[in-house]
Amino acid sequence: MTAQPPPTQPNQQPADQPSSAFDFSGYRLTFPVLPRSLREFLPEPGWFGKLFAVRHMPTEAAISYVTNLILLIIGLVIAALVMLIGVPALLLGLPAIGAAGPAGIGFLLVGIVIIALSLLLSAVSVIALLKIREQQNWARWLLLATTLFSIIMDATPSLTESDPIVAGAATGTGVFTTLLTLVLLALLFLPRSNAWFQAADEQKRADRAGHHGPTGPAH
């Protein structure tokens, strides 16, 4: 039976901690150590009771994590309310959609796809955010990817809206949200945050090298 690695403890501190938030001397980015199983990908047991436990995190990473977490919770609450209103309205409008022919059905399918993508992105973002608190370097890159994809999805309605007032309001809101999101992401890549994530990756590489000798994995 293959030995299971112990749960990751989010307390690996870098030996050469940058002296300030903007001390880029010796700054480096390396390819993150990826999870090897679903167990490593998912949040550790008891994560709910540790949502706001951030004393082990650098200040910049903690600010990014907590702010993103609050925004995500607000977004999920709004999404739930929209679905509570939207699903009954959609069911009531099914006859009209069917009467519209292929165009109506196409509109319905596009809406379903957008909702499905939004739910998937939200789920992945939640996992990435929780793993960031656990000092997983790959999680900040995953959050970066899902955030950029969400920005593109959010920008699409404002680009296709024909009403200039609605389009302007959507664009203004989108610009503010995008700037805030990019600032929060940048905090995860500032020197102290970066050194913290890199330290955890170096420890994982050492642990994995210890479990794998020249003849293969230890049993």
Sequence and secondary structure as in RCSB ss.txt:
>XXXX:A:sequence
MTAQPPPTQPNQQPADQPSSAFDFSGYRLTFPVLPRSLREFLPEPGWFGKLFAVRHMPTEAAISYVTNLILLIIG
LVIAALVMLIGVPALLLGLPAIGAAGPAGIGFLLVGIVIIALSLLLSAVSVIALLKIREQQNWARWLLLATTLFS
IIMDATPSLTESDPIVAGAATGTGVFTTLLTLVLLALLFLPRSNAWFQAADEQKRADRAGHHGPTGPAH
>XXXX:A:secstr
         S    TT  SSTT  TT         SSHHHHS  TTGGGGTT  TTS HHHHHHHHHHHHHHHHH
HHHHHHHHHHHHHHHHHHHHHHHHTTHHHHHHHHHHHHHHHHHHHHHHHHHHHHHHHHTT HHHHHHHHHHHHHH
HHHHHHHHHH   HHHHHHHHHHHHHHHHHHHHHHHHTTSHHHHHHHHHHHHHHHHHHHHHEETTEE  
